[in-house]
Amino acid sequence: MIGPLGLDRTLTSREEINRCLWDTLDETTGRWGIKVARAEVTAIEPPPCVHDSDGEADARRT
């Protein structure tokens, strides 16, 4: 869900990510008769290596 997205898009697309998460959970748990009422990602914290590579990309752009 989040892995294929770039850092910028991940940080700005929370509603899209939440909808995809909800759809996936609802589809999977529906087989067991469970209805997901709500699911959301409240915080996305990239690992330090992502922060480091993002800073390197900024440095190359300038």
PDBQT receptor file of N, H, CA, C and O in Angstrom, charges set to zero:
ATOM      1  N   MET A   1       0.810  -1.185   0.000  1.00  0.00    +0.000 N 
ATOM      2  CA  MET A   1       0.000   0.000   0.000  1.00  0.00    +0.000 C 
ATOM      3  C   MET A   1       0.859   1.257   0.000  1.00  0.00    +0.000 C 
ATOM      4  O   MET A   1       0.681   2.144  -0.835  1.00  0.00    +0.000 OA
ATOM      5  N   ILE A   2       1.787   1.323   0.938  1.00  0.00    +0.000 N 
ATOM      6  H   ILE A   2       1.932   0.602   1.616  1.00  0.00    +0.000 HD
ATOM      7  CA  ILE A   2       2.608   2.509   1.078  1.00  0.00    +0.000 C 
ATOM      8  C   ILE A   2       3.944   2.334   0.362  1.00  0.00    +0.000 C 
ATOM      9  O   ILE A   2       4.480   3.293  -0.193  1.00  0.00    +0.000 OA
ATOM     10  N   GLY A   3       4.473   1.142   0.370  1.00  0.00    +0.000 N 
ATOM     11  H   GLY A   3       4.037   0.363   0.820  1.00  0.00    +0.000 HD
ATOM     12  CA  GLY A   3       5.792   0.871  -0.195  1.00  0.00    +0.000 C 
ATOM     13  C   GLY A   3       6.025   1.393  -1.600  1.00  0.00    +0.000 C 
ATOM     14  O   GLY A   3       7.071   1.991  -1.853  1.00  0.00    +0.000 OA
ATOM     15  N   PRO A   4       5.090   1.192  -2.528  1.00  0.00    +0.000 N 
ATOM     16  CA  PRO A   4       5.330   1.643  -3.898  1.00  0.00    +0.000 C 
ATOM     17  C   PRO A   4       5.281   3.161  -4.086  1.00  0.00    +0.000 C 
ATOM     18  O   PRO A   4       5.712   3.664  -5.124  1.00  0.00    +0.000 OA
ATOM     19  N   LEU A   5       4.769   3.889  -3.111  1.00  0.00    +0.000 N 
ATOM     20  H   LEU A   5       4.419   3.480  -2.268  1.00  0.00    +0.000 HD
ATOM     21  CA  LEU A   5       4.650   5.341  -3.240  1.00  0.00    +0.000 C 
ATOM     22  C   LEU A   5       5.960   6.020  -2.873  1.00  0.00    +0.000 C 
ATOM     23  O   LEU A   5       6.685   5.548  -1.997  1.00  0.00    +0.000 OA
ATOM     24  N   GLY A   6       6.258   7.112  -3.532  1.00  0.00    +0.000 N 
ATOM     25  H   GLY A   6       5.668   7.496  -4.243  1.00  0.00    +0.000 HD
ATOM     26  CA  GLY A   6       7.417   7.910  -3.161  1.00  0.00    +0.000 C 
ATOM     27  C   GLY A   6       7.144   8.628  -1.842  1.00  0.00    +0.000 C 
ATOM     28  O   GLY A   6       6.002   8.700  -1.388  1.00  0.00    +0.000 OA
ATOM     29  N   LEU A   7       8.199   9.156  -1.238  1.00  0.00    +0.000 N 
ATOM     30  H   LEU A   7       9.126   9.098  -1.606  1.00  0.00    +0.000 HD
ATOM     31  CA  LEU A   7       8.063   9.802   0.065  1.00  0.00    +0.000 C 
ATOM     32  C   LEU A   7       7.099  10.985   0.012  1.00  0.00    +0.000 C 
ATOM     33  O   LEU A   7       6.223  11.105   0.868  1.00  0.00    +0.000 OA
ATOM     34  N   ASP A   8       7.248  11.849  -0.973  1.00  0.00    +0.000 N 
ATOM     35  H   ASP A   8       7.960  11.752  -1.669  1.00  0.00    +0.000 HD
ATOM     36  CA  ASP A   8       6.358  13.018  -1.078  1.00  0.00    +0.000 C 
ATOM     37  C   ASP A   8       4.899  12.603  -1.179  1.00  0.00    +0.000 C 
ATOM     38  O   ASP A   8       4.039  13.144  -0.484  1.00  0.00    +0.000 OA
ATOM     39  N   ARG A   9       4.629  11.645  -2.043  1.00  0.00    +0.000 N 
ATOM     40  H   ARG A   9       5.328  11.205  -2.608  1.00  0.00    +0.000 HD
ATOM     41  CA  ARG A   9       3.239  11.199  -2.237  1.00  0.00    +0.000 C 
ATOM     42  C   ARG A   9       2.705  10.499  -0.994  1.00  0.00    +0.000 C 
ATOM     43  O   ARG A   9       1.537  10.659  -0.640  1.00  0.00    +0.000 OA
ATOM     44  N   THR A  10       3.557   9.725  -0.336  1.00  0.00    +0.000 N 
ATOM     45  H   THR A  10       4.505   9.595  -0.624  1.00  0.00    +0.000 HD
ATOM     46  CA  THR A  10       3.135   9.036   0.889  1.00  0.00    +0.000 C 
ATOM     47  C   THR A  10       2.708  10.033   1.952  1.00  0.00    +0.000 C 
ATOM     48  O   THR A  10       1.694   9.840   2.622  1.00  0.00    +0.000 OA
ATOM     49  N   LEU A  11       3.476  11.088   2.102  1.00  0.00    +0.000 N 
ATOM     50  H   LEU A  11       4.300  11.245   1.557  1.00  0.00    +0.000 HD
ATOM     51  CA  LEU A  11       3.184  12.060   3.152  1.00  0.00    +0.000 C 
ATOM     52  C   LEU A  11       1.992  12.953   2.828  1.00  0.00    +0.000 C 
ATOM     53  O   LEU A  11       1.428  13.573   3.730  1.00  0.00    +0.000 OA
ATOM     54  N   THR A  12       1.601  13.030   1.560  1.00  0.00    +0.000 N 
ATOM     55  H   THR A  12       2.059  12.526   0.828  1.00  0.00    +0.000 HD
ATOM     56  CA  THR A  12       0.480  13.899   1.185  1.00  0.00    +0.000 C 
ATOM     57  C   THR A  12      -0.780  13.132   0.785  1.00  0.00    +0.000 C 
ATOM     58  O   THR A  12      -1.793  13.751   0.458  1.00  0.00    +0.000 OA
ATOM     59  N   SER A  13      -0.738  11.822   0.803  1.00  0.00    +0.000 N 
ATOM     60  H   SER A  13       0.085  11.319   1.068  1.00  0.00    +0.000 HD
ATOM     61  CA  SER A  13      -1.868  11.015   0.319  1.00  0.00    +0.000 C 
ATOM     62  C   SER A  13      -2.484  10.162   1.415  1.00  0.00    +0.000 C 
ATOM     63  O   SER A  13      -2.903   9.034   1.155  1.00  0.00    +0.000 OA
ATOM     64  N   ARG A  14      -2.545  10.674   2.620  1.00  0.00    +0.000 N 
ATOM     65  H   ARG A  14      -2.205  11.591   2.831  1.00  0.00    +0.000 HD
ATOM     66  CA  ARG A  14      -3.046   9.866   3.737  1.00  0.00    +0.000 C 
ATOM     67  C   ARG A  14      -4.471   9.368   3.492  1.00  0.00    +0.000 C 
ATOM     68  O   ARG A  14      -4.772   8.213   3.792  1.00  0.00    +0.000 OA
ATOM     69  N   GLU A  15      -5.348  10.209   2.958  1.00  0.00    +0.000 N 
ATOM     70  H   GLU A  15      -5.104  11.147   2.714  1.00  0.00    +0.000 HD
ATOM     71  CA  GLU A  15      -6.734   9.776   2.708  1.00  0.00    +0.000 C 
ATOM     72  C   GLU A  15      -6.788   8.630   1.718  1.00  0.00    +0.000 C 
ATOM     73  O   GLU A  15      -7.546   7.679   1.908  1.00  0.00    +0.000 OA
ATOM     74  N   GLU A  16      -5.991   8.711   0.662  1.00  0.00    +0.000 N 
ATOM     75  H   GLU A  16      -5.375   9.484   0.507  1.00  0.00    +0.000 HD
ATOM     76  CA  GLU A  16      -5.943   7.644  -0.342  1.00  0.00    +0.000 C 
ATOM     77  C   GLU A  16      -5.412   6.351   0.282  1.00  0.00    +0.000 C 
ATOM     78  O   GLU A  16      -5.939   5.270   0.023  1.00  0.00    +0.000 OA
ATOM     79  N   ILE A  17      -4.374   6.468   1.097  1.00  0.00    +0.000 N 
ATOM     80  H   ILE A  17      -3.945   7.346   1.307  1.00  0.00    +0.000 HD
ATOM     81  CA  ILE A  17      -3.797   5.302   1.773  1.00  0.00    +0.000 C 
ATOM     82  C   ILE A  17      -4.820   4.691   2.729  1.00  0.00    +0.000 C 
ATOM     83  O   ILE A  17      -4.976   3.471   2.774  1.00  0.00    +0.000 OA
ATOM     84  N   ASN A  18      -5.517   5.531   3.492  1.00  0.00    +0.000 N 
ATOM     85  H   ASN A  18      -5.391   6.523   3.455  1.00  0.00    +0.000 HD
ATOM     86  CA  ASN A  18      -6.534   5.033   4.423  1.00  0.00    +0.000 C 
ATOM     87  C   ASN A  18      -7.648   4.298   3.692  1.00  0.00    +0.000 C 
ATOM     88  O   ASN A  18      -8.115   3.256   4.153  1.00  0.00    +0.000 OA
ATOM     89  N   ARG A  19      -8.069   4.832   2.566  1.00  0.00    +0.000 N 
ATOM     90  H   ARG A  19      -7.689   5.678   2.192  1.00  0.00    +0.000 HD
ATOM     91  CA  ARG A  19      -9.137   4.186   1.786  1.00  0.00    +0.000 C 
ATOM     92  C   ARG A  19      -8.679   2.823   1.272  1.00  0.00    +0.000 C 
ATOM     93  O   ARG A  19      -9.427   1.847   1.330  1.00  0.00    +0.000 OA
ATOM     94  N   CYS A  20      -7.458   2.764   0.775  1.00  0.00    +0.000 N 
ATOM     95  H   CYS A  20      -6.850   3.557   0.728  1.00  0.00    +0.000 HD
ATOM     96  CA  CYS A  20      -6.913   1.503   0.273  1.00  0.00    +0.000 C 
ATOM     97  C   CYS A  20      -6.775   0.494   1.411  1.00  0.00    +0.000 C 
ATOM     98  O   CYS A  20      -7.091  -0.683   1.240  1.00  0.00    +0.000 OA
ATOM     99  N   LEU A  21      -6.305   0.949   2.568  1.00  0.00    +0.000 N 
ATOM    100  H   LEU A  21      -6.049   1.906   2.708  1.00  0.00    +0.000 HD
ATOM    101  CA  LEU A  21      -6.191   0.091   3.749  1.00  0.00    +0.000 C 
ATOM    102  C   LEU A  21      -7.555  -0.444   4.155  1.00  0.00    +0.000 C 
ATOM    103  O   LEU A  21      -7.709  -1.641   4.398  1.00  0.00    +0.000 OA
ATOM    104  N   TRP A  22      -8.550   0.445   4.230  1.00  0.00    +0.000 N 
ATOM    105  H   TRP A  22      -8.425   1.417   4.032  1.00  0.00    +0.000 HD
ATOM    106  CA  TRP A  22      -9.895   0.040   4.616  1.00  0.00    +0.000 C 
ATOM    107  C   TRP A  22     -10.467  -0.975   3.628  1.00  0.00    +0.000 C 
ATOM    108  O   TRP A  22     -11.042  -1.984   4.036  1.00  0.00    +0.000 OA
ATOM    109  N   ASP A  23     -10.311  -0.711   2.331  1.00  0.00    +0.000 N 
ATOM    110  H   ASP A  23      -9.844   0.108   1.999  1.00  0.00    +0.000 HD
ATOM    111  CA  ASP A  23     -10.818  -1.637   1.307  1.00  0.00    +0.000 C 
ATOM    112  C   ASP A  23     -10.186  -3.017   1.448  1.00  0.00    +0.000 C 
ATOM    113  O   ASP A  23     -10.876  -4.035   1.380  1.00  0.00    +0.000 OA
ATOM    114  N   THR A  24      -8.874  -3.045   1.644  1.00  0.00    +0.000 N 
ATOM    115  H   THR A  24      -8.314  -2.218   1.699  1.00  0.00    +0.000 HD
ATOM    116  CA  THR A  24      -8.159  -4.318   1.764  1.00  0.00    +0.000 C 
ATOM    117  C   THR A  24      -8.598  -5.081   3.008  1.00  0.00    +0.000 C 
ATOM    118  O   THR A  24      -8.867  -6.281   2.945  1.00  0.00    +0.000 OA
ATOM    119  N   LEU A  25      -8.666  -4.386   4.131  1.00  0.00    +0.000 N 
ATOM    120  H   LEU A  25      -8.447  -3.411   4.182  1.00  0.00    +0.000 HD
ATOM    121  CA  LEU A  25      -9.112  -5.044   5.372  1.00  0.00    +0.000 C 
ATOM    122  C   LEU A  25     -10.552  -5.530   5.265  1.00  0.00    +0.000 C 
ATOM    123  O   LEU A  25     -10.868  -6.640   5.692  1.00  0.00    +0.000 OA
ATOM    124  N   ASP A  26     -11.419  -4.706   4.697  1.00  0.00    +0.000 N 
ATOM    125  H   ASP A  26     -11.162  -3.804   4.350  1.00  0.00    +0.000 HD
ATOM    126  CA  ASP A  26     -12.825  -5.058   4.576  1.00  0.00    +0.000 C 
ATOM    127  C   ASP A  26     -13.010  -6.275   3.672  1.00  0.00    +0.000 C 
ATOM    128  O   ASP A  26     -13.801  -7.170   3.970  1.00  0.00    +0.000 OA
ATOM    129  N   GLU A  27     -12.275  -6.294   2.576  1.00  0.00    +0.000 N 
ATOM    130  H   GLU A  27     -11.632  -5.567   2.335  1.00  0.00    +0.000 HD
ATOM    131  CA  GLU A  27     -12.368  -7.428   1.650  1.00  0.00    +0.000 C 
ATOM    132  C   GLU A  27     -11.879  -8.717   2.313  1.00  0.00    +0.000 C 
ATOM    133  O   GLU A  27     -12.509  -9.767   2.193  1.00  0.00    +0.000 OA
ATOM    134  N   THR A  28     -10.760  -8.622   3.006  1.00  0.00    +0.000 N 
ATOM    135  H   THR A  28     -10.247  -7.769   3.104  1.00  0.00    +0.000 HD
ATOM    136  CA  THR A  28     -10.165  -9.809   3.628  1.00  0.00    +0.000 C 
ATOM    137  C   THR A  28     -10.995 -10.317   4.801  1.00  0.00    +0.000 C 
ATOM    138  O   THR A  28     -11.244 -11.518   4.905  1.00  0.00    +0.000 OA
ATOM    139  N   THR A  29     -11.424  -9.423   5.679  1.00  0.00    +0.000 N 
ATOM    140  H   THR A  29     -11.222  -8.447   5.594  1.00  0.00    +0.000 HD
ATOM    141  CA  THR A  29     -12.175  -9.861   6.858  1.00  0.00    +0.000 C 
ATOM    142  C   THR A  29     -13.622 -10.193   6.528  1.00  0.00    +0.000 C 
ATOM    143  O   THR A  29     -14.276 -10.921   7.275  1.00  0.00    +0.000 OA
ATOM    144  N   GLY A  30     -14.123  -9.674   5.428  1.00  0.00    +0.000 N 
ATOM    145  H   GLY A  30     -13.591  -9.083   4.821  1.00  0.00    +0.000 HD
ATOM    146  CA  GLY A  30     -15.493  -9.971   5.016  1.00  0.00    +0.000 C 
ATOM    147  C   GLY A  30     -15.724 -11.456   4.804  1.00  0.00    +0.000 C 
ATOM    148  O   GLY A  30     -16.838 -11.945   4.991  1.00  0.00    +0.000 OA
ATOM    149  N   ARG A  31     -14.690 -12.171   4.418  1.00  0.00    +0.000 N 
ATOM    150  H   ARG A  31     -13.785 -11.774   4.266  1.00  0.00    +0.000 HD
ATOM    151  CA  ARG A  31     -14.797 -13.628   4.226  1.00  0.00    +0.000 C 
ATOM    152  C   ARG A  31     -15.141 -14.341   5.527  1.00  0.00    +0.000 C 
ATOM    153  O   ARG A  31     -15.707 -15.434   5.518  1.00  0.00    +0.000 OA
ATOM    154  N   TRP A  32     -14.795 -13.716   6.636  1.00  0.00    +0.000 N 
ATOM    155  H   TRP A  32     -14.335 -12.828   6.644  1.00  0.00    +0.000 HD
ATOM    156  CA  TRP A  32     -15.067 -14.308   7.950  1.00  0.00    +0.000 C 
ATOM    157  C   TRP A  32     -16.325 -13.734   8.586  1.00  0.00    +0.000 C 
ATOM    158  O   TRP A  32     -16.654 -14.060   9.726  1.00  0.00    +0.000 OA
ATOM    159  N   GLY A  33     -17.020 -12.889   7.856  1.00  0.00    +0.000 N 
ATOM    160  H   GLY A  33     -16.753 -12.624   6.930  1.00  0.00    +0.000 HD
ATOM    161  CA  GLY A  33     -18.232 -12.287   8.396  1.00  0.00    +0.000 C 
ATOM    162  C   GLY A  33     -17.958 -11.080   9.278  1.00  0.00    +0.000 C 
ATOM    163  O   GLY A  33     -18.815 -10.668  10.060  1.00  0.00    +0.000 OA
ATOM    164  N   ILE A  34     -16.778 -10.520   9.155  1.00  0.00    +0.000 N 
ATOM    165  H   ILE A  34     -16.081 -10.855   8.521  1.00  0.00    +0.000 HD
ATOM    166  CA  ILE A  34     -16.402  -9.346   9.960  1.00  0.00    +0.000 C 
ATOM    167  C   ILE A  34     -16.470  -8.107   9.083  1.00  0.00    +0.000 C 
ATOM    168  O   ILE A  34     -15.961  -8.108   7.962  1.00  0.00    +0.000 OA
ATOM    169  N   LYS A  35     -17.085  -7.069   9.579  1.00  0.00    +0.000 N 
ATOM    170  H   LYS A  35     -17.499  -7.069  10.490  1.00  0.00    +0.000 HD
ATOM    171  CA  LYS A  35     -17.189  -5.798   8.856  1.00  0.00    +0.000 C 
ATOM    172  C   LYS A  35     -16.279  -4.774   9.515  1.00  0.00    +0.000 C 
ATOM    173  O   LYS A  35     -16.439  -4.469  10.697  1.00  0.00    +0.000 OA
ATOM    174  N   VAL A  36     -15.326  -4.242   8.759  1.00  0.00    +0.000 N 
ATOM    175  H   VAL A  36     -15.196  -4.490   7.799  1.00  0.00    +0.000 HD
ATOM    176  CA  VAL A  36     -14.422  -3.219   9.278  1.00  0.00    +0.000 C 
ATOM    177  C   VAL A  36     -15.142  -1.882   9.219  1.00  0.00    +0.000 C 
ATOM    178  O   VAL A  36     -15.572  -1.448   8.151  1.00  0.00    +0.000 OA
ATOM    179  N   ALA A  37     -15.271  -1.233  10.364  1.00  0.00    +0.000 N 
ATOM    180  H   ALA A  37     -14.921  -1.585  11.232  1.00  0.00    +0.000 HD
ATOM    181  CA  ALA A  37     -15.968   0.048  10.432  1.00  0.00    +0.000 C 
ATOM    182  C   ALA A  37     -15.031   1.219  10.168  1.00  0.00    +0.000 C 
ATOM    183  O   ALA A  37     -15.435   2.231   9.595  1.00  0.00    +0.000 OA
ATOM    184  N   ARG A  38     -13.780   1.076  10.587  1.00  0.00    +0.000 N 
ATOM    185  H   ARG A  38     -13.452   0.254  11.052  1.00  0.00    +0.000 HD
ATOM    186  CA  ARG A  38     -12.856   2.192  10.413  1.00  0.00    +0.000 C 
ATOM    187  C   ARG A  38     -11.414   1.689  10.503  1.00  0.00    +0.000 C 
ATOM    188  O   ARG A  38     -11.090   0.816  11.308  1.00  0.00    +0.000 OA
ATOM    189  N   ALA A  39     -10.580   2.249   9.676  1.00  0.00    +0.000 N 
ATOM    190  H   ALA A  39     -10.843   2.958   9.022  1.00  0.00    +0.000 HD
ATOM    191  CA  ALA A  39      -9.146   1.973   9.712  1.00  0.00    +0.000 C 
ATOM    192  C   ALA A  39      -8.443   3.201   9.163  1.00  0.00    +0.000 C 
ATOM    193  O   ALA A  39      -8.871   3.769   8.159  1.00  0.00    +0.000 OA
ATOM    194  N   GLU A  40      -7.367   3.613   9.818  1.00  0.00    +0.000 N 
ATOM    195  H   GLU A  40      -7.019   3.151  10.634  1.00  0.00    +0.000 HD
ATOM    196  CA  GLU A  40      -6.635   4.762   9.303  1.00  0.00    +0.000 C 
ATOM    197  C   GLU A  40      -5.186   4.744   9.750  1.00  0.00    +0.000 C 
ATOM    198  O   GLU A  40      -4.846   4.210  10.805  1.00  0.00    +0.000 OA
ATOM    199  N   VAL A  41      -4.351   5.332   8.932  1.00  0.00    +0.000 N 
ATOM    200  H   VAL A  41      -4.627   5.765   8.075  1.00  0.00    +0.000 HD
ATOM    201  CA  VAL A  41      -2.957   5.554   9.260  1.00  0.00    +0.000 C 
ATOM    202  C   VAL A  41      -2.895   6.947   9.869  1.00  0.00    +0.000 C 
ATOM    203  O   VAL A  41      -3.294   7.924   9.235  1.00  0.00    +0.000 OA
ATOM    204  N   THR A  42      -2.399   7.039  11.088  1.00  0.00    +0.000 N 
ATOM    205  H   THR A  42      -2.075   6.246  11.603  1.00  0.00    +0.000 HD
ATOM    206  CA  THR A  42      -2.365   8.347  11.747  1.00  0.00    +0.000 C 
ATOM    207  C   THR A  42      -1.005   9.019  11.635  1.00  0.00    +0.000 C 
ATOM    208  O   THR A  42      -0.914  10.243  11.723  1.00  0.00    +0.000 OA
ATOM    209  N   ALA A  43       0.044   8.243  11.445  1.00  0.00    +0.000 N 
ATOM    210  H   ALA A  43      -0.030   7.248  11.374  1.00  0.00    +0.000 HD
ATOM    211  CA  ALA A  43       1.378   8.829  11.320  1.00  0.00    +0.000 C 
ATOM    212  C   ALA A  43       2.243   7.934  10.439  1.00  0.00    +0.000 C 
ATOM    213  O   ALA A  43       2.191   6.707  10.526  1.00  0.00    +0.000 OA
ATOM    214  N   ILE A  44       3.026   8.569   9.602  1.00  0.00    +0.000 N 
ATOM    215  H   ILE A  44       3.068   9.565   9.531  1.00  0.00    +0.000 HD
ATOM    216  CA  ILE A  44       3.968   7.844   8.762  1.00  0.00    +0.000 C 
ATOM    217  C   ILE A  44       5.346   8.403   9.092  1.00  0.00    +0.000 C 
ATOM    218  O   ILE A  44       5.621   9.583   8.874  1.00  0.00    +0.000 OA
ATOM    219  N   GLU A  45       6.198   7.547   9.614  1.00  0.00    +0.000 N 
ATOM    220  H   GLU A  45       5.974   6.589   9.791  1.00  0.00    +0.000 HD
ATOM    221  CA  GLU A  45       7.543   7.965   9.990  1.00  0.00    +0.000 C 
ATOM    222  C   GLU A  45       8.547   7.159   9.180  1.00  0.00    +0.000 C 
ATOM    223  O   GLU A  45       8.813   6.002   9.504  1.00  0.00    +0.000 OA
ATOM    224  N   PRO A  46       9.106   7.750   8.137  1.00  0.00    +0.000 N 
ATOM    225  CA  PRO A  46      10.084   7.034   7.316  1.00  0.00    +0.000 C 
ATOM    226  C   PRO A  46      11.338   6.699   8.134  1.00  0.00    +0.000 C 
ATOM    227  O   PRO A  46      11.712   7.449   9.035  1.00  0.00    +0.000 OA
ATOM    228  N   PRO A  47      11.975   5.584   7.820  1.00  0.00    +0.000 N 
ATOM    229  CA  PRO A  47      13.204   5.229   8.527  1.00  0.00    +0.000 C 
ATOM    230  C   PRO A  47      14.312   6.244   8.209  1.00  0.00    +0.000 C 
ATOM    231  O   PRO A  47      14.233   6.950   7.204  1.00  0.00    +0.000 OA
ATOM    232  N   PRO A  48      15.336   6.318   9.059  1.00  0.00    +0.000 N 
ATOM    233  CA  PRO A  48      16.408   7.284   8.858  1.00  0.00    +0.000 C 
ATOM    234  C   PRO A  48      17.064   7.202   7.474  1.00  0.00    +0.000 C 
ATOM    235  O   PRO A  48      17.455   8.227   6.915  1.00  0.00    +0.000 OA
ATOM    236  N   CYS A  49      17.185   6.005   6.926  1.00  0.00    +0.000 N 
ATOM    237  H   CYS A  49      16.867   5.172   7.380  1.00  0.00    +0.000 HD
ATOM    238  CA  CYS A  49      17.832   5.882   5.606  1.00  0.00    +0.000 C 
ATOM    239  C   CYS A  49      17.033   6.613   4.530  1.00  0.00    +0.000 C 
ATOM    240  O   CYS A  49      17.613   7.109   3.564  1.00  0.00    +0.000 OA
ATOM    241  N   VAL A  50      15.718   6.687   4.681  1.00  0.00    +0.000 N 
ATOM    242  H   VAL A  50      15.246   6.284   5.466  1.00  0.00    +0.000 HD
ATOM    243  CA  VAL A  50      14.891   7.421   3.717  1.00  0.00    +0.000 C 
ATOM    244  C   VAL A  50      15.121   8.922   3.875  1.00  0.00    +0.000 C 
ATOM    245  O   VAL A  50      15.219   9.649   2.886  1.00  0.00    +0.000 OA
ATOM    246  N   HIS A  51      15.206   9.378   5.113  1.00  0.00    +0.000 N 
ATOM    247  H   HIS A  51      15.127   8.788   5.916  1.00  0.00    +0.000 HD
ATOM    248  CA  HIS A  51      15.496  10.792   5.358  1.00  0.00    +0.000 C 
ATOM    249  C   HIS A  51      16.845  11.159   4.760  1.00  0.00    +0.000 C 
ATOM    250  O   HIS A  51      16.985  12.212   4.138  1.00  0.00    +0.000 OA
ATOM    251  N   ASP A  52      17.843  10.294   4.946  1.00  0.00    +0.000 N 
ATOM    252  H   ASP A  52      17.730   9.438   5.451  1.00  0.00    +0.000 HD
ATOM    253  CA  ASP A  52      19.185  10.553   4.434  1.00  0.00    +0.000 C 
ATOM    254  C   ASP A  52      19.187  10.627   2.917  1.00  0.00    +0.000 C 
ATOM    255  O   ASP A  52      19.797  11.528   2.340  1.00  0.00    +0.000 OA
ATOM    256  N   SER A  53      18.510   9.687   2.263  1.00  0.00    +0.000 N 
ATOM    257  H   SER A  53      18.015   8.956   2.731  1.00  0.00    +0.000 HD
ATOM    258  CA  SER A  53      18.496   9.680   0.797  1.00  0.00    +0.000 C 
ATOM    259  C   SER A  53      17.705  10.855   0.254  1.00  0.00    +0.000 C 
ATOM    260  O   SER A  53      18.030  11.370  -0.817  1.00  0.00    +0.000 OA
ATOM    261  N   ASP A  54      16.672  11.292   0.968  1.00  0.00    +0.000 N 
ATOM    262  H   ASP A  54      16.409  10.874   1.837  1.00  0.00    +0.000 HD
ATOM    263  CA  ASP A  54      15.902  12.457   0.540  1.00  0.00    +0.000 C 
ATOM    264  C   ASP A  54      16.771  13.713   0.598  1.00  0.00    +0.000 C 
ATOM    265  O   ASP A  54      16.696  14.560  -0.292  1.00  0.00    +0.000 OA
ATOM    266  N   GLY A  55      17.584  13.835   1.629  1.00  0.00    +0.000 N 
ATOM    267  H   GLY A  55      17.645  13.147   2.352  1.00  0.00    +0.000 HD
ATOM    268  CA  GLY A  55      18.483  14.971   1.751  1.00  0.00    +0.000 C 
ATOM    269  C   GLY A  55      19.541  14.962   0.661  1.00  0.00    +0.000 C 
ATOM    270  O   GLY A  55      19.912  16.018   0.149  1.00  0.00    +0.000 OA
ATOM    271  N   GLU A  56      20.027  13.785   0.301  1.00  0.00    +0.000 N 
ATOM    272  H   GLU A  56      19.725  12.927   0.717  1.00  0.00    +0.000 HD
ATOM    273  CA  GLU A  56      20.995  13.670  -0.788  1.00  0.00    +0.000 C 
ATOM    274  C   GLU A  56      20.380  14.084  -2.113  1.00  0.00    +0.000 C 
ATOM    275  O   GLU A  56      21.033  14.735  -2.928  1.00  0.00    +0.000 OA
ATOM    276  N   ALA A  57      19.111  13.706  -2.333  1.00  0.00    +0.000 N 
ATOM    277  H   ALA A  57      18.581  13.177  -1.671  1.00  0.00    +0.000 HD
ATOM    278  CA  ALA A  57      18.434  14.086  -3.564  1.00  0.00    +0.000 C 
ATOM    279  C   ALA A  57      18.253  15.605  -3.621  1.00  0.00    +0.000 C 
ATOM    280  O   ALA A  57      18.421  16.206  -4.682  1.00  0.00    +0.000 OA
ATOM    281  N   ASP A  58      17.914  16.227  -2.491  1.00  0.00    +0.000 N 
ATOM    282  H   ASP A  58      17.778  15.738  -1.629  1.00  0.00    +0.000 HD
ATOM    283  CA  ASP A  58      17.797  17.674  -2.458  1.00  0.00    +0.000 C 
ATOM    284  C   ASP A  58      19.124  18.343  -2.775  1.00  0.00    +0.000 C 
ATOM    285  O   ASP A  58      19.166  19.335  -3.502  1.00  0.00    +0.000 OA
ATOM    286  N   ALA A  59      20.204  17.802  -2.232  1.00  0.00    +0.000 N 
ATOM    287  H   ALA A  59      20.169  16.996  -1.641  1.00  0.00    +0.000 HD
ATOM    288  CA  ALA A  59      21.525  18.372  -2.470  1.00  0.00    +0.000 C 
ATOM    289  C   ALA A  59      21.906  18.281  -3.954  1.00  0.00    +0.000 C 
ATOM    290  O   ALA A  59      22.527  19.196  -4.495  1.00  0.00    +0.000 OA
ATOM    291  N   ARG A  60      21.530  17.168  -4.610  1.00  0.00    +0.000 N 
ATOM    292  H   ARG A  60      21.025  16.425  -4.171  1.00  0.00    +0.000 HD
ATOM    293  CA  ARG A  60      21.837  17.008  -6.032  1.00  0.00    +0.000 C 
ATOM    294  C   ARG A  60      21.028  17.976  -6.891  1.00  0.00    +0.000 C 
ATOM    295  O   ARG A  60      21.493  18.408  -7.946  1.00  0.00    +0.000 OA
ATOM    296  N   ARG A  61      19.819  18.319  -6.445  1.00  0.00    +0.000 N 
ATOM    297  H   ARG A  61      19.441  17.969  -5.589  1.00  0.00    +0.000 HD
ATOM    298  CA  ARG A  61      18.954  19.222  -7.210  1.00  0.00    +0.000 C 
ATOM    299  C   ARG A  61      19.455  20.656  -7.181  1.00  0.00    +0.000 C 
ATOM    300  O   ARG A  61      19.167  21.427  -8.097  1.00  0.00    +0.000 OA
ATOM    301  N   THR A  62      20.200  21.027  -6.147  1.00  0.00    +0.000 N 
ATOM    302  H   THR A  62      20.434  20.401  -5.404  1.00  0.00    +0.000 HD
ATOM    303  CA  THR A  62      20.633  22.433  -6.023  1.00  0.00    +0.000 C 
ATOM    304  C   THR A  62      22.001  22.652  -6.599  1.00  0.00    +0.000 C 
ATOM    305  O   THR A  62      22.509  23.773  -6.574  1.00  0.00    +0.000 OA
TER     306      THR A  62
